[in-house]
Amino acid sequence: MNFTKMHGLGNSYIYVDLFEESLKEQELSSLAEAVADKNRGIGSDGLILIGPSETEDIRMRVFNADGSEARNCGNGIRCAVKLAYEKGIIPNTEITVETLGGRVKAILEIDSSSDEVERVTVDMGKPRLQKQQLPLTNGEPEQQTIEEPIQVNGETLRMTAVSMGNPHAVFFEKDIQYAPVSLIGPYLEKHEMFPEWANIEFVEMVSEQEMHFRVWERGSGMTQACGTGACAAVVAAVLTGRASKGKEIIVHLLGGDLRVTWDMNGTVWMNGPAETICTGIYNRK
């Protein structure tokens, strides 16, 4: 199997081009686990497939390191469209992507000297805020979850919940260095109030237009970056009065920076880099 390993701010995946390769549906989950294994596989946060779509330019499917399928991946989208453009699958600098979380549009920034994609701006769509849209089982279905108190290990935290096509729970911290990512992340990820599990984010506001960010990703654990999580964090900052709608916010992740705006029309825009690490052949057993 031919593959390309790529990363968006350290959030790395193994990409397989289904325009060329053929994979069986029943092997995708185990294949994701196998290639993600850093000791016996290639090493990554999971597996991403790009292939034909009946409605958009390409279809993207995302499988986490534990083999579960995700609905969306912001860092993954930037890399997927870079791969599609540089392989000549889609020669346009605007590419639409079909995901389980919905339709996404990406705008590519091209280096004129190399014709390679350097950065990508992604239209992440409008956030979904009602409990039934996340989904979140506690409370009334049409309610929003904004700084809702929740008991975790005897401590009361305040949770703001946002869906960017996949569920996120955002917590604001005074100092990101002390954010209990590995302690609380795995507990809340699979909490019974999240029937589809959730990504857990911790945020420290530096100013109205700058934040530090850490994440426990659903199905992958602690990662260097999470694009949809960064978008959810910006939406949560606006909802809680920590930031203003319509202004760009710089999100500092472990792997680097993203620029995110929740515009006045309600659309979330994300801008960031995408990089190719290597290509190779994976010997499936």
N, C-alpha and C positions, 0 to 999 in steps of 0.2 A: 504494500500500500504506500503510495507516494503521499508525503505530508509536508506541510510548512509550519514551522513553529514561529509564532508571532506574539508580541506583547503590546499592551497599552498601559504605560506607566507601571510596568512590572507585573501586571495581571496577564499571565501567559496562558495560551491555549494551543493545542495541536489542531491545525486546520486541514480539512480534507475536502478536495474539490470533487463534488459529485457530478460535475459536468464530464469528468474523466473517469473517476473511480466508481465502483459499484459495491455497496455494502448492504448486508441483510438487516432488516429492521430488528430482528431478534438478537443481533449481536452488538447493537450500538451501546447499550448500557455497560456491558462487560468490557467493550473496547475502550470506552472512556476511562474506566477504572484502570485498565491495563496501561494505556499510554500516559496517564497522569502519574503513575507510580515512578518516583524518582530513582528507585533502586533497581527495579526490574523492567521499567518501561522507558519513556523519554523524559518524563517529568514536566508537569504543568498543572494548571488549575482546572483542567478538563479538556473536552473535545468540542470543536465547533465544525459543523458541516455547512458548506455553501452549495446550493444546487438550483435547479430550475424552479420557477414559481409560475402558477397560472395567472396571478394577478399583479405581481411586481417584477422588478428586474431580476432579483435573486431571492431565494429563500434561505434563511439561516436557522439552524437548529443548534441549541446549546446544551451540552451534557456536562454536569458538574463532575468533580473528581470522584464522588461517591457513586456515579452512574445515574443519578437522578437527572431528569430533563428540566431545564430552566425555561421560563417564559421569555426572558429578554436578557441582554448583556450589553451595556453601553460601551465598554472598552472593546468587547468582542465585535460590535458593529463596525467600529472604526477600522479595525484590522480586516474584517471581512470585505468591506468595500475597497480597501487598499489592494487586497489580493485580487478581487474581481477586476479592478481597473488595470493593475500591472500585468495580469495574465492575459489581458485583452478580452475577457469574457464580456465585460460591459465597458465600452470605450468612452462613456459619458462622464462628466465631472459632477453630475447629480445622479444619484442612484437610489432607487426605492428598494426597501428590504421587507420581506414578509417574515414576521416572527410569531411565535405563539402568543406574544403580548400585544400584537397588532402591527399595523403598517408604520414603518419608520423611513424618513427621508434623510439622506446624507449628502453633504456638499463637500467636495474634495478640493484641497489646496495643493497644487502641483508645482514641483521644482522644475522650472522651464529647462534647465540644463540637463537634467537626468530623466525627466518625465516620470519621476517617482512621487508618490503621495507623501507629503510631509505631515499635514494636519488635516483633520476632518471636523466639520461642524455638523452636528446631528440634531434634527428636529425630533425630539423625544416625545412630542405630543403633549396632551394635557394630563396632569396628574389626576388620579382617581382617589377621592378622599373619603367616601362613605364606607362604613364598615363592611357592607355587603360587597363592595367592589374590591376590597383588598385580597381575599376576604378575611374578616375578623369576627369571631363569634360572640364576643361579649357586647352587651348593650343593644340598642335599637339599630336595625339594619341601615337606616338612612342617616344615622349620626356620624359625625366626624370625631376623630380621636386626636385631640389637641391638648398636650400636657396632661394627659389622663394619668392619675396616680396608679401605680402598680407595685405590688409587694414582691420583692425578689431577695431571697436569702435574709429575710428579716429587715430589709431596708426598703424604704419607699422611694421609687423612682418615678419620673414623669415622662410619659411616652407620647410621641406624636407619630401617627401612622400615615404612610403615603404609599400608594401604588404607582409605579412607573411602568405598568405592564407586569410587574412582579412586586411582591409585598415587602415593605420596609418599615422598621420600627426605629425611630430616631430619638436619642437621648442627648441632652446638652450637659456638658461638663465644664467646670471652672478651669481645669488643667488637664489637657489631653494626655499628659504623661501618666496620669493616674486613672485613666479610663479602664474599667474592668472588662476589657474585650474578651479575654480568654476565660474569664470567670462567669460572666453573665451571658455572653454570646451563645454558647452551646445549650445553655438552659432555656433561653427564650426562643432560639431558632425553632425548636420542635415543641414549643408550648402548645397545649391543647386549644388555646384561643386562636392559634394560627393553623387552620386545617391544611393549608398548603405550605406550612413552614414559613419562615421569614428571614430576611437579611436584617442584621442588627447593627446599627450605626451609632457611633459616639462622636460628638462634635464640640469643639471649643471655638467660640466666636472671638476673633482677634479684633474685628471691627464690623461695621454693617456690610462691608464688601470683601471680607476675608475670613476664612475659617480653617481650622485644623480638623482632620477627619480620620477616623479609624473604623474598621469594619470587620465583622464576622459574617462571612458570606454563607448563605444557605447552600449546604451540600459541599462546601469547599473549605470552610473554616477561615482562619485569618489569612487575608490576601493583601498584596501591595496596593491594590486599588479596586474600586467598584464604581463604574460610570453611572449606572442607574441609582446607586446609593448616594453618590455625590449630588445628583439631581434631586433625589428625595430629601436630602439634608438641606438644600437651598430652599425647597418648597416649605419644609418644616420651619426654617428660620423666618421666613416671611409670615407664615401662619401664626407664629408665636411672638411676632413683633420685634424680632431681633434683626431683621433686614427688611429692605423695601422692595416691592415688586417692580420689575422693569429695570433694575440695576444689575450689572454683571458682578458676580461674586467669584473670587479666586478661591478654589478649594485645594488645600494642601494635603495631599495623600502621601503615604509612605513612598510610593513610586514616582511622585512628581505632582504637577499641578494641572487641574482642569479649570476651565472658565465656563461658568454656568449662569444662565439668565432665565428667570421666569418672567416672560414678557407680559405687557398689559392686556394682551389678547388671551392669556392663559396658557400659552405654549411654552414648554421648557426647551431651551437650546443648550447644547453641550459642545465645547470645542476642546480638542486635545490631539496629541500625537498618536501615531501608530507605527510600529517598527517590526521588520522581519528579522528573526534571529538566525534561522537556518532552514534548509530543506533537506529531505532525506527519504529513505525507504524504511518502513517499519515492517518487520517480518511477523505477520499474524500467525498464530498457532491454532 
